[in-house]
């Protein structure tokens, strides 16, 4: 055969999928005629189709050297570089292909993909629209256009584009999944679920579709179906660290801590440098009370992220910072030092992006207050903030205009309440930190308030860009962010005494509210009656006190257990209820008590409860025992409202003064101890005076309702006074700038 005949035969084999036969003939041509660019090019295509990507690059580059003006060679090399995720090179060759033949639709598609991958979304959209102008009914190009529109935050437009793609190819699994994903973000989970199920029927072995289906089940709160879907991902990808990590997340959401920890460990065994699994392992171990192991996992995730300059390094480092507050062996100075390191690594480099603030410096004008949070939803932080938003002064006297920047991914009824209380409610999930900062500048916010600190989904790098002239932190938990760019933290005179003894623990200046950091707002549907003191009833197990601790189990440290054991030894007929996840670590807690002379049968573990059932647990409890160094915060308020006081131990850190703050606002500081000896003595005295304890139980709710802890108007006014105070200080030190 002539070379032309051999080439034609090879092309026939290639089109029929007989790749080995095609490759043999193309190689024969190249041996006989090394400068045959067509054979070199198609050898690259064969290599690409058999997943030999480096060989594919070599062959197509050879073809381009032989014929540099062939548009198709550059277009296909762009595709190969895209498969290698070598996006700059993919972009270069797509651009070259377009310049050689401007009416070649494939080249415009490849150009759009490379532009999208390099976050040039507007240019990518233009490229896909050019491809569609050349070939209007191309469902693949429509899918790419839809993805690009979604990246720009145009969700509704992306939905329309996906639907257009499906009108040309109804059984297009990728388009079904993308449409479902967009509908999920538009809060239409049922419709999304149906689309994912249809896509799975077309391609049951698609891991990506199983993951999408799992997400829909999670949004619909069908957690068991969520976990089952992820199991299918693991079945399809048993050696995938990502799959095992995601299964761990599903188990974590199901409160199956041991299974979650095992899945994360399996992911790490498959990929020791999987920072996501290491971070999630740290979270699970923290919740199980294994703080040393948790910090080790977070430290490893943090260090790997820093080494790789990974975008999520800041999140892993935040989790490390947050977890330090729970550990009894870290001083306030050590905790602050780690937070300052976070600031130096991630926030300080953004200082150069800070722009001058030209806000009108009139001291008594209406102020624009912006709140940034992912917790404008059914979250403990959200519930604690509702009284403030409900009672903000929007007019008359001290006037404030309220802006909410909401990172809530799936809004619910509580989100709607926040929206009704705000003057402006901005969903910002799709905005980058830089984009959100610019949006805040555009709104000319006067005081910007962080509500997360280092908790999940924080936006501290927005604050690092200082889009508002005054920035504060509040509500997430009473501690420091470590950021130079945050000027103040709201606190109270009991968490941070006016003598300034805790000021050095924080990078921000303290602004003390008049009374309380908290305002308790019980949900009317969950208000239960207060029952008689259990120790005085038949349920009191022979008259002994029943103690309880329903704080997050990560707060139950070894020194806390030692002190509780001393309490139980001093009162031999007493019992203790502990809210704890169902993990193997429960057994170690029982062994710890036994080593301290406390029979394990006196300890009862309680599983995670729905709110009504959780509140009903207080009907079984005479006294709550606080944890340290991290006290109960909202749980302390729950107990007080249910008539059950908490005996607390005041510590060095601000989070260890929460119990003292709450008791101070009730004029019950006699229940706050400064030493372990005093802690024990307070309990013994109460155990020997049950009528006093019974009377306290019956009076606590009324005392709460009459106190600053349940005075939302006082709470809101106190915060607004702090805002105005900070604004006056700015006006005095930085008067109105000329424009």
C-alpha positions as CSV (number, residue, x, y, z in Angstrom):
1,X,0.0,0.0,0.0
2,X,1.1,3.6,-0.6
3,X,1.4,5.9,2.4
4,X,-1.9,7.6,1.4
5,X,-3.6,4.2,1.4
6,X,-2.0,3.2,4.7
7,X,-3.1,6.5,6.2
8,X,-6.7,6.1,5.0
9,X,-6.8,2.6,6.5
10,X,-5.4,3.8,9.8
11,X,-8.0,6.6,10.0
12,X,-10.7,4.0,9.3
13,X,-9.4,1.9,12.2
14,X,-9.3,5.0,14.4
15,X,-12.9,6.0,13.7
16,X,-14.1,2.4,14.3
17,X,-12.3,2.4,17.7
18,X,-9.7,-0.2,16.7
19,X,-6.9,1.9,18.3
20,X,-4.2,-0.7,18.4
21,X,-4.5,-1.4,14.6
22,X,-4.6,2.3,13.9
23,X,-1.5,3.0,16.0
24,X,0.4,0.2,14.3
25,X,-0.3,1.7,10.8
26,X,0.4,5.3,11.9
27,X,3.7,4.2,13.4
28,X,4.5,2.5,10.1
29,X,3.9,5.7,8.3
30,X,6.1,7.7,10.7
31,X,8.9,5.2,10.3
32,X,8.8,5.5,6.5
33,X,8.0,9.2,6.5
34,X,9.1,11.0,9.7
35,X,7.8,14.3,8.6
36,X,4.2,13.2,8.1
37,X,2.5,15.6,10.4
38,X,-1.0,14.0,10.0
39,X,0.3,10.6,11.3
40,X,2.1,12.3,14.2
41,X,-1.0,14.2,15.1
42,X,-3.2,11.1,15.0
43,X,-0.7,9.0,17.0
44,X,-1.2,11.7,19.6
45,X,-5.0,11.2,19.5
46,X,-4.5,7.5,19.9
47,X,-2.3,8.1,22.9
48,X,-4.8,10.5,24.4
49,X,-7.7,8.0,23.9
50,X,-5.6,5.3,25.6
51,X,-4.8,7.7,28.5
52,X,-1.1,8.1,27.7
53,X,-1.3,11.8,28.1
54,X,2.4,12.7,28.1
55,X,3.0,10.7,25.0
56,X,0.0,12.4,23.4
57,X,1.5,15.8,24.1
58,X,4.8,14.7,22.6
59,X,3.2,13.5,19.4
60,X,0.9,16.5,18.8
61,X,3.8,18.9,19.6
62,X,5.8,17.0,17.0
63,X,3.0,17.5,14.5
64,X,2.8,21.2,15.3
65,X,6.6,21.5,14.7
66,X,6.1,20.0,11.3
67,X,3.0,22.0,10.5
68,X,2.6,25.0,12.9
69,X,-0.4,26.5,11.1
70,X,-2.8,23.6,11.4
71,X,-5.7,24.9,13.5
72,X,-6.9,21.4,14.5
73,X,-3.5,20.4,15.9
74,X,-3.5,23.3,18.3
75,X,-7.1,22.7,19.2
76,X,-6.5,19.1,20.1
77,X,-3.3,19.9,22.0
78,X,-5.4,22.4,24.1
79,X,-7.7,19.4,24.9
80,X,-4.8,17.3,26.0
81,X,-3.3,20.0,28.2
82,X,-6.8,20.5,29.7
83,X,-6.9,16.8,30.6
84,X,-3.5,17.3,32.3
85,X,-4.9,20.4,34.0
86,X,-2.1,22.4,32.5
87,X,-4.4,25.3,31.9
88,X,-2.0,28.1,30.8
89,X,-0.7,25.8,28.0
90,X,-4.3,24.7,27.1
91,X,-5.3,28.4,26.9
92,X,-2.3,29.3,24.6
93,X,-3.1,26.6,22.1
94,X,-6.8,27.3,22.1
95,X,-6.0,30.9,21.3
96,X,-3.7,29.9,18.5
97,X,-6.3,27.6,17.0
98,X,-8.9,30.4,17.1
99,X,-6.4,32.8,15.4
100,X,-5.8,30.3,12.7
101,X,-9.4,29.5,12.0
102,X,-11.9,31.9,13.6
103,X,-15.0,29.9,12.4
104,X,-13.9,26.6,14.1
105,X,-16.4,26.0,16.9
106,X,-14.3,23.4,18.8
107,X,-11.5,25.9,19.2
108,X,-13.9,28.4,20.8
109,X,-15.2,25.7,23.2
110,X,-11.6,24.8,24.2
111,X,-10.8,28.4,24.7
112,X,-13.8,28.9,26.9
113,X,-12.9,25.9,29.0
114,X,-9.3,27.1,29.5
115,X,-10.6,30.6,30.3
116,X,-13.1,29.3,32.8
117,X,-10.4,27.1,34.5
118,X,-8.3,30.2,34.9
119,X,-11.2,32.2,36.4
120,X,-11.6,34.5,33.4
121,X,-15.4,34.0,33.4
122,X,-16.5,36.9,31.3
123,X,-14.1,36.0,28.5
124,X,-15.1,32.4,28.8
125,X,-18.7,33.3,28.4
126,X,-17.8,35.2,25.2
127,X,-15.9,32.2,23.8
128,X,-18.8,29.8,24.4
129,X,-21.3,32.2,22.8
130,X,-19.1,32.4,19.8
131,X,-19.0,28.6,19.5
132,X,-22.8,28.6,19.8
133,X,-23.1,31.3,17.1
134,X,-21.2,28.9,14.8
135,X,-23.1,25.8,16.0
136,X,-26.3,26.8,17.8
137,X,-27.6,23.4,18.7
138,X,-24.5,22.1,20.4
139,X,-25.6,20.8,23.9
140,X,-22.0,20.5,25.1
141,X,-21.3,24.1,24.4
142,X,-24.5,25.0,26.1
143,X,-23.5,23.0,29.1
144,X,-20.2,24.8,29.3
145,X,-22.0,28.2,29.0
146,X,-24.3,27.2,31.8
147,X,-21.4,26.3,34.1
148,X,-19.7,29.6,33.3
149,X,-22.9,31.6,34.0
150,X,-23.2,29.8,37.4
151,X,-19.6,30.6,38.2
152,X,-20.5,34.3,37.7
153,X,-23.5,33.9,40.1
154,X,-26.1,34.0,37.4
155,X,-28.0,30.9,38.6
156,X,-31.3,31.5,36.9
157,X,-29.6,32.1,33.6
158,X,-27.6,28.9,34.0
159,X,-30.8,27.0,34.6
160,X,-32.2,28.3,31.4
161,X,-29.1,27.3,29.5
162,X,-29.0,23.8,31.0
163,X,-32.7,23.4,30.0
164,X,-31.8,24.5,26.4
165,X,-29.0,21.9,26.3
166,X,-31.5,19.2,27.4
167,X,-34.0,20.3,24.7
168,X,-31.4,19.2,22.1
169,X,-30.3,16.1,24.1
170,X,-32.9,15.0,26.7
171,X,-30.9,12.1,28.0
172,X,-27.7,14.1,28.7
173,X,-26.6,13.0,32.2
174,X,-24.1,15.8,32.7
175,X,-26.7,18.5,31.9
176,X,-29.2,16.8,34.2
177,X,-26.7,16.9,37.1
178,X,-25.8,20.5,36.4
179,X,-29.4,21.6,36.2
180,X,-30.1,19.7,39.4
181,X,-27.2,21.4,41.2
182,X,-28.4,24.8,40.1
183,X,-31.9,24.0,41.3
184,X,-30.5,22.8,44.6
185,X,-28.9,26.2,45.1
186,X,-32.2,27.9,44.1
187,X,-33.7,26.0,47.1
188,X,-35.6,23.4,44.9
189,X,-34.2,20.2,46.4
190,X,-37.1,17.9,45.4
191,X,-36.8,18.9,41.7
192,X,-33.0,18.5,41.9
193,X,-33.4,15.0,43.4
194,X,-35.6,13.9,40.5
195,X,-33.0,15.1,38.0
196,X,-30.2,13.3,39.8
197,X,-32.2,10.1,39.9
198,X,-32.8,10.4,36.1
199,X,-29.1,10.9,35.5
200,X,-28.2,7.9,37.6
201,X,-30.7,5.8,35.6
202,X,-28.7,6.8,32.5
203,X,-25.3,6.3,34.1
204,X,-25.5,4.3,37.3
205,X,-21.7,4.2,37.7
206,X,-21.1,8.0,37.8
207,X,-19.5,8.9,41.2
208,X,-20.2,12.6,40.5
209,X,-23.9,11.9,40.2
210,X,-24.0,9.8,43.3
211,X,-22.3,12.7,45.2
212,X,-24.9,15.1,43.7
213,X,-27.7,12.8,44.8
214,X,-26.2,12.6,48.3
215,X,-26.1,16.4,48.5
216,X,-29.8,16.6,47.7
217,X,-30.7,14.0,50.3
218,X,-28.6,16.0,52.8
219,X,-30.5,19.2,52.1
220,X,-33.8,17.3,52.4
221,X,-32.5,16.0,55.8
222,X,-32.7,12.4,54.8
223,X,-29.3,11.6,56.3
224,X,-29.5,7.9,56.0
225,X,-30.2,8.1,52.2
226,X,-27.3,10.6,52.1
227,X,-24.9,8.1,53.7
228,X,-26.2,5.3,51.4
229,X,-25.5,7.4,48.3
230,X,-21.9,8.1,49.5
231,X,-21.4,4.3,50.1
232,X,-22.1,3.9,46.4
233,X,-19.3,6.4,45.7
234,X,-16.9,4.3,47.9
235,X,-18.1,1.2,46.1
236,X,-17.2,2.8,42.7
237,X,-14.0,4.3,44.0
238,X,-12.7,2.0,46.9
239,X,-9.2,3.5,46.7
240,X,-10.4,7.1,46.6
241,X,-9.4,9.1,49.7
242,X,-12.0,11.7,48.7
243,X,-14.8,9.1,48.7
244,X,-13.9,7.8,52.2
245,X,-13.5,11.3,53.5
246,X,-17.0,12.2,52.2
247,X,-18.4,9.0,53.8
248,X,-16.9,10.2,57.0
249,X,-18.8,13.4,56.7
250,X,-22.0,11.5,56.2
251,X,-21.3,9.4,59.3
252,X,-20.4,12.6,61.3
253,X,-23.8,14.1,60.3
254,X,-25.5,10.9,61.5
255,X,-23.7,11.3,64.9
256,X,-21.9,8.0,64.2
257,X,-18.6,9.3,65.5
258,X,-16.7,6.1,65.5
259,X,-17.6,5.3,61.9
260,X,-16.7,8.8,60.9
261,X,-13.3,8.6,62.5
262,X,-12.7,5.2,60.9
263,X,-13.6,6.6,57.5
264,X,-11.3,9.6,57.9
265,X,-8.5,7.4,59.0
266,X,-9.1,5.2,55.9
267,X,-8.9,8.3,53.7
268,X,-5.6,9.3,55.4
269,X,-4.2,5.8,55.0
270,X,-4.9,6.1,51.2
271,X,-3.5,9.6,51.1
272,X,-1.4,10.7,54.1
273,X,-1.4,14.3,52.8
274,X,-5.2,14.6,52.5
275,X,-5.7,17.8,54.4
276,X,-9.5,17.6,54.2
277,X,-9.6,14.2,55.9
278,X,-7.0,15.3,58.5
279,X,-9.1,18.4,59.2
280,X,-12.3,16.4,59.5
281,X,-10.6,13.9,61.7
282,X,-9.6,16.7,64.0
283,X,-13.2,17.9,64.2
284,X,-14.5,14.4,65.0
285,X,-11.8,13.8,67.6
286,X,-12.6,17.2,69.2
287,X,-16.2,16.3,69.5
288,X,-15.2,13.0,71.1
289,X,-13.2,14.9,73.7
290,X,-9.8,13.7,72.3
291,X,-8.2,17.1,72.2
292,X,-4.6,16.1,72.0
293,X,-5.3,13.9,68.9
294,X,-7.6,16.5,67.5
295,X,-5.0,19.2,67.7
296,X,-2.4,16.9,66.2
297,X,-4.7,16.3,63.2
298,X,-5.5,20.0,62.8
299,X,-1.8,20.9,63.1
300,X,-0.9,18.4,60.4
301,X,-3.6,19.7,58.1
302,X,-2.5,23.3,58.8
303,X,1.2,22.6,58.2
304,X,0.5,20.7,55.0
305,X,-1.7,23.5,53.8
306,X,0.9,26.1,54.5
307,X,3.6,24.0,52.7
308,X,1.4,23.6,49.6
309,X,0.1,27.2,49.8
310,X,-3.4,25.6,49.6
311,X,-6.4,27.9,49.7
312,X,-8.0,25.9,52.5
313,X,-4.9,26.2,54.8
314,X,-6.5,29.2,56.5
315,X,-9.5,27.1,57.4
316,X,-7.4,24.3,58.8
317,X,-5.4,26.8,60.8
318,X,-8.7,28.4,62.0
319,X,-9.9,25.0,63.3
320,X,-6.5,24.6,65.1
321,X,-7.0,28.1,66.7
322,X,-10.5,27.4,67.8
323,X,-9.7,24.0,69.3
324,X,-7.0,25.5,71.5
325,X,-9.7,27.2,73.6
326,X,-11.0,23.8,74.8
327,X,-7.6,22.4,75.8
328,X,-6.7,22.9,79.5
329,X,-2.9,23.2,78.9
330,X,-2.9,26.3,76.8
331,X,-2.5,29.8,78.4
332,X,-4.2,32.9,77.0
333,X,-0.8,34.1,75.8
334,X,-0.2,30.9,73.8
335,X,-3.7,31.0,72.3
336,X,-3.3,34.6,71.3
337,X,0.1,33.8,69.8
338,X,-1.4,31.2,67.5
339,X,-4.2,33.6,66.4
340,X,-1.5,36.3,65.7
341,X,0.3,33.7,63.5
342,X,-2.9,33.2,61.6
343,X,-3.1,37.0,61.1
344,X,0.5,37.2,59.9
345,X,0.1,34.3,57.4
346,X,-3.2,35.1,55.8
347,X,-4.6,38.5,56.8
348,X,-1.5,40.8,57.0
349,X,-0.5,40.2,53.3
350,X,-3.8,41.7,52.3
351,X,-3.1,45.0,54.2
352,X,-1.9,46.6,50.9
353,X,-5.5,46.1,49.5
354,X,-7.1,48.3,52.1
355,X,-8.6,51.5,50.6
356,X,-9.2,54.8,52.3
357,X,-12.6,55.2,53.9
358,X,-14.5,58.3,52.9
359,X,-17.6,57.7,55.0
360,X,-19.3,60.9,56.3
361,X,-17.8,61.5,59.7
362,X,-20.9,63.3,61.2
363,X,-21.0,61.8,64.7
364,X,-24.7,61.5,65.2
365,X,-26.0,60.6,61.7
366,X,-27.7,57.3,60.9
367,X,-25.1,54.6,60.8
368,X,-24.9,51.7,58.4
369,X,-24.2,48.5,60.3
370,X,-23.2,45.3,58.4
371,X,-23.2,41.8,59.8
372,X,-21.4,39.0,58.1
373,X,-22.4,35.4,59.0
374,X,-23.1,31.9,57.7
375,X,-25.3,31.4,60.8
376,X,-28.5,33.4,59.9
377,X,-30.2,30.1,60.2
378,X,-31.2,27.4,62.7
379,X,-27.8,27.6,64.4
380,X,-27.0,28.4,68.0
381,X,-25.4,31.7,67.0
382,X,-28.4,32.5,64.9
383,X,-30.8,31.9,67.7
384,X,-28.8,34.0,70.1
385,X,-28.8,36.9,67.7
386,X,-32.5,37.0,66.9
387,X,-33.3,39.3,69.9
388,X,-30.7,41.9,68.7
389,X,-32.1,42.0,65.2
390,X,-35.7,42.0,66.3
391,X,-35.0,45.1,68.5
392,X,-32.6,47.1,66.5
393,X,-33.5,50.8,66.4
394,X,-34.1,51.5,62.7
395,X,-35.6,54.9,63.3
396,X,-35.9,57.8,65.8
397,X,-33.1,58.8,68.2
398,X,-30.2,56.5,67.7
399,X,-30.8,55.3,64.1
400,X,-29.2,52.4,62.4
401,X,-29.6,50.9,58.9
402,X,-29.0,47.1,59.1
403,X,-27.3,45.1,56.4
404,X,-26.9,41.3,56.5
405,X,-24.3,39.6,54.4
406,X,-25.6,36.0,54.5
407,X,-23.4,33.0,53.7
408,X,-26.3,30.7,54.4
409,X,-26.2,28.1,51.7
410,X,-29.7,26.6,52.3
411,X,-31.9,29.2,53.9
412,X,-34.9,28.3,56.2
413,X,-37.5,29.9,58.4
414,X,-34.9,31.4,60.7
415,X,-33.2,33.0,57.7
416,X,-36.5,34.5,56.6
417,X,-36.8,36.0,60.1
418,X,-33.4,37.7,59.8
419,X,-34.3,38.9,56.4
420,X,-37.5,40.5,57.8
421,X,-35.6,42.3,60.5
422,X,-32.9,43.7,58.2
423,X,-33.1,46.7,56.0
424,X,-31.0,45.0,53.4
425,X,-30.4,41.2,53.2
426,X,-27.6,40.2,50.8
427,X,-27.0,36.5,50.0
428,X,-23.3,36.3,49.4
429,X,-22.4,32.6,49.2
430,X,-21.2,32.9,45.6
431,X,-19.0,35.9,46.2
432,X,-15.3,35.6,46.8
433,X,-13.7,37.3,49.8
434,X,-12.5,40.1,47.4
435,X,-16.0,40.5,45.8
436,X,-17.7,40.5,49.1
437,X,-15.3,43.2,50.5
438,X,-16.1,45.3,47.4
439,X,-19.8,44.9,47.9
440,X,-19.5,46.1,51.5
441,X,-17.5,49.1,50.3
442,X,-20.1,49.8,47.7
443,X,-22.8,49.8,50.5
444,X,-20.7,52.3,52.4
445,X,-20.9,50.3,55.6
446,X,-19.8,52.3,58.7
447,X,-19.4,49.4,61.2
448,X,-18.9,45.8,60.0
449,X,-19.4,43.1,62.5
450,X,-18.0,39.5,62.3
451,X,-20.2,36.9,63.9
452,X,-18.0,33.8,63.4
453,X,-14.4,34.4,64.6
454,X,-12.6,31.2,63.7
455,X,-15.6,29.0,63.5
456,X,-16.7,27.2,60.2
457,X,-17.4,29.3,57.1
458,X,-15.9,32.5,58.6
459,X,-15.1,35.4,56.3
460,X,-12.1,36.8,58.2
461,X,-10.2,37.5,55.0
462,X,-13.0,39.9,54.0
463,X,-12.3,41.8,57.3
464,X,-8.5,41.6,56.5
465,X,-9.3,43.8,53.5
466,X,-11.0,46.3,55.9
467,X,-14.0,47.3,53.7
468,X,-15.5,49.4,56.5
469,X,-13.8,52.1,58.7
470,X,-14.8,50.3,61.9
471,X,-14.7,46.5,62.3
472,X,-15.8,44.4,65.2
473,X,-16.3,40.8,66.3
474,X,-19.1,39.4,68.4
475,X,-21.4,36.5,69.1
476,X,-19.6,33.4,67.7
477,X,-17.8,32.9,71.0
478,X,-16.2,35.4,73.4
479,X,-12.6,35.4,72.3
480,X,-10.2,37.0,69.8
481,X,-9.7,36.8,66.1
482,X,-6.1,37.8,66.2
483,X,-6.6,40.2,63.3
484,X,-5.1,43.7,63.1
485,X,-7.9,44.7,60.8
486,X,-10.6,44.1,63.5
487,X,-10.7,47.1,65.8
488,X,-13.0,46.0,68.6
489,X,-14.6,43.0,70.2
490,X,-17.9,43.2,72.1
491,X,-17.8,41.7,75.5
492,X,-19.3,42.3,79.0
493,X,-17.8,43.4,82.3
494,X,-17.8,39.9,83.7
495,X,-16.2,38.1,80.8
496,X,-13.6,40.8,80.6
497,X,-13.3,42.8,83.9
498,X,-13.2,46.6,83.6
499,X,-9.8,46.5,85.4
500,X,-8.3,45.4,82.1
501,X,-6.9,42.1,83.4
502,X,-7.9,40.2,80.3
503,X,-7.2,43.0,77.7
504,X,-3.8,41.5,76.8
505,X,-5.6,38.2,75.8
506,X,-7.0,39.9,72.7
507,X,-5.7,41.7,69.6
508,X,-8.9,43.8,69.5
509,X,-9.9,46.6,71.9
510,X,-12.7,45.5,74.3
511,X,-16.0,47.3,74.1
512,X,-18.0,46.2,77.2
513,X,-21.7,46.0,77.0
514,X,-23.6,47.2,80.0
515,X,-24.5,43.7,81.3
516,X,-24.4,40.6,79.2
517,X,-22.8,39.1,76.1
518,X,-25.9,36.9,75.8
519,X,-29.6,37.4,75.4
520,X,-31.7,34.3,75.8
521,X,-34.8,33.9,73.7
522,X,-36.6,30.6,74.3
523,X,-38.6,29.3,71.4
524,X,-42.2,29.2,72.6
525,X,-42.9,25.8,71.1
526,X,-40.2,24.3,73.3
527,X,-41.0,26.0,76.6
528,X,-41.5,23.2,79.1
529,X,-42.7,23.5,82.7
530,X,-40.2,23.4,85.6
531,X,-40.7,20.3,87.7
532,X,-40.0,19.8,91.5
533,X,-36.4,19.1,92.6
534,X,-35.7,15.4,91.6
535,X,-33.7,14.8,94.8
536,X,-36.9,15.4,96.8
537,X,-39.1,13.1,94.8
538,X,-39.2,9.3,94.2
539,X,-37.3,9.8,91.0
540,X,-34.4,11.1,93.1
541,X,-32.9,7.5,93.5
542,X,-33.0,7.5,97.2
543,X,-32.5,11.2,97.8
544,X,-29.1,11.5,96.2
545,X,-28.4,14.4,93.9
546,X,-28.5,13.9,90.1
547,X,-25.9,16.0,88.4
548,X,-25.8,16.7,84.7
549,X,-23.6,18.2,82.0
550,X,-25.1,18.7,78.6
551,X,-22.3,20.8,77.2
552,X,-20.6,19.9,73.9
553,X,-18.5,16.8,74.9
554,X,-15.3,18.4,73.6
555,X,-15.4,20.6,76.7
556,X,-15.1,17.6,79.0
557,X,-11.4,17.7,79.7
558,X,-9.4,15.4,82.1
559,X,-9.2,18.1,84.8
560,X,-13.0,18.5,84.5
561,X,-13.4,14.7,85.0
562,X,-11.1,14.8,88.0
563,X,-13.2,17.5,89.6
564,X,-16.5,15.7,88.9
565,X,-15.1,12.5,90.3
566,X,-14.2,14.5,93.5
567,X,-17.9,15.7,93.7
568,X,-19.2,12.1,93.2
569,X,-16.9,10.8,95.9
570,X,-18.0,13.5,98.3
571,X,-21.6,12.6,97.7
572,X,-21.7,8.8,97.4
573,X,-25.4,8.5,96.5
574,X,-25.2,11.0,93.7
575,X,-25.3,10.3,90.0
576,X,-24.1,12.0,86.8
577,X,-25.7,12.4,83.4
578,X,-23.3,13.3,80.5
579,X,-24.3,14.2,77.0
580,X,-21.8,12.4,74.9
581,X,-21.5,11.0,71.3
582,X,-21.7,7.3,70.9
583,X,-18.0,6.5,70.6
584,X,-15.5,4.1,72.0
585,X,-14.3,7.0,74.2
586,X,-17.2,6.5,76.5
587,X,-15.5,3.4,77.9
588,X,-12.4,5.4,78.6
589,X,-14.4,8.0,80.5
590,X,-15.9,5.2,82.7
591,X,-12.4,3.8,83.3
592,X,-11.3,7.3,84.3
593,X,-14.1,7.5,86.9
594,X,-13.3,4.0,88.1
595,X,-9.7,4.9,88.6
596,X,-10.9,7.9,90.7
597,X,-13.0,5.6,93.0
598,X,-16.4,6.2,91.3
599,X,-18.4,3.2,90.3
600,X,-19.2,3.3,86.5
601,X,-22.9,2.5,87.2
602,X,-23.3,6.0,88.7
603,X,-22.5,7.5,85.2
604,X,-25.1,7.6,82.5
605,X,-24.4,8.7,79.0
606,X,-27.0,10.5,77.0
607,X,-27.2,10.5,73.2
608,X,-27.7,13.6,71.0
609,X,-31.3,14.7,71.5
610,X,-33.9,16.7,69.6
611,X,-34.4,20.1,71.3
612,X,-37.6,19.2,73.2
613,X,-36.2,15.9,74.5
614,X,-32.9,17.7,75.3
615,X,-34.7,20.3,77.4
616,X,-36.7,17.5,79.1
617,X,-33.5,16.1,80.4
618,X,-33.3,18.9,82.9
619,X,-36.3,17.4,84.6
620,X,-34.0,14.7,85.8
621,X,-31.2,17.0,87.0
622,X,-30.8,18.8,90.4
623,X,-27.5,20.6,89.5
624,X,-25.4,21.1,86.4
625,X,-21.6,20.8,86.6
626,X,-19.8,23.1,84.4
627,X,-16.8,22.3,82.2
628,X,-13.5,24.1,82.1
629,X,-11.5,25.7,80.6
630,X,-14.4,26.2,78.2
631,X,-17.7,26.7,80.1
632,X,-21.1,25.9,78.8
633,X,-22.6,29.0,77.1
634,X,-26.0,28.4,75.6
635,X,-26.4,25.2,77.6
636,X,-25.9,27.2,80.8
637,X,-28.8,29.5,79.8
638,X,-31.0,26.5,78.9
639,X,-30.4,25.0,82.3
640,X,-31.1,28.2,84.1
641,X,-34.4,28.7,82.2
642,X,-35.3,25.1,83.1
643,X,-34.6,25.9,86.8
644,X,-31.3,24.1,87.0
645,X,-28.3,26.2,88.1
646,X,-24.8,25.4,86.9
647,X,-21.9,25.4,89.4
648,X,-19.0,27.0,87.5
649,X,-15.2,27.4,87.9
650,X,-13.8,30.7,86.8
651,X,-10.7,30.3,84.7
652,X,-8.1,32.5,83.0
653,X,-9.5,32.6,79.5
654,X,-12.6,34.6,78.5
655,X,-14.5,31.4,77.5
656,X,-13.9,30.1,81.0
657,X,-15.7,33.1,82.5
658,X,-19.0,32.5,80.7
659,X,-20.7,30.8,83.7
660,X,-19.6,33.6,86.0
661,X,-21.0,36.2,83.5
662,X,-24.4,34.5,83.4
663,X,-24.6,34.0,87.2
664,X,-23.5,37.6,87.8
665,X,-26.4,38.8,85.7
666,X,-28.7,36.8,88.0
667,X,-27.0,37.9,91.3
668,X,-26.0,34.3,91.9
669,X,-22.2,34.7,92.0
670,X,-22.1,32.5,95.1
671,X,-22.4,29.6,92.6
672,X,-19.2,30.6,90.8
673,X,-16.0,29.2,92.3
674,X,-12.4,30.5,91.9
675,X,-10.8,27.2,93.1
676,X,-11.6,23.5,92.8
677,X,-11.9,23.4,96.6
678,X,-14.5,26.1,96.5
679,X,-16.3,24.4,93.6
680,X,-16.7,21.2,95.7
681,X,-17.7,23.1,98.8
682,X,-20.5,25.0,97.0
683,X,-22.0,21.7,95.8
684,X,-21.7,20.0,99.2
685,X,-23.5,23.0,100.9
686,X,-26.3,22.8,98.4
687,X,-26.6,19.0,98.8
688,X,-27.0,19.6,102.5
689,X,-29.7,22.2,102.0
690,X,-32.2,20.7,99.5
691,X,-35.0,23.1,100.4
692,X,-32.8,26.0,99.4
693,X,-32.0,24.2,96.1
694,X,-35.6,23.4,95.5
695,X,-36.6,27.1,96.1
696,X,-33.9,28.2,93.8
697,X,-35.2,25.9,91.1
698,X,-38.7,27.3,91.3
699,X,-37.5,30.9,91.2
700,X,-34.9,30.7,88.5
701,X,-37.1,31.2,85.5
702,X,-38.7,34.3,86.9
703,X,-35.3,35.6,87.9
704,X,-34.0,34.9,84.3
705,X,-37.0,36.8,82.8
706,X,-36.4,39.8,85.0
707,X,-32.7,39.9,84.4
708,X,-30.5,41.3,81.5
709,X,-30.2,37.7,80.2
710,X,-33.7,38.0,78.9
711,X,-34.1,41.7,78.2
712,X,-33.8,42.0,74.4
713,X,-34.4,45.7,74.3
714,X,-31.6,46.3,76.9
715,X,-29.4,44.0,74.9
716,X,-29.9,45.7,71.6
717,X,-29.6,49.2,73.1
718,X,-26.4,48.3,74.9
719,X,-24.9,47.1,71.6
720,X,-26.1,50.2,69.7
721,X,-24.5,52.4,72.4
722,X,-21.3,50.5,71.8
723,X,-21.6,51.2,68.1
724,X,-22.2,54.9,68.6
725,X,-19.3,55.1,71.1
726,X,-16.9,53.5,68.5
727,X,-18.2,55.8,65.8
728,X,-17.7,58.9,68.0
729,X,-14.1,57.8,68.7
730,X,-13.5,57.5,65.0
731,X,-14.9,60.9,64.3
732,X,-12.8,62.5,67.0
733,X,-9.6,60.9,65.9
734,X,-10.2,60.8,62.1
735,X,-12.4,63.8,61.2
736,X,-14.2,64.1,57.9
737,X,-11.9,63.7,54.9
738,X,-12.0,66.0,52.0
739,X,-13.2,64.5,48.7
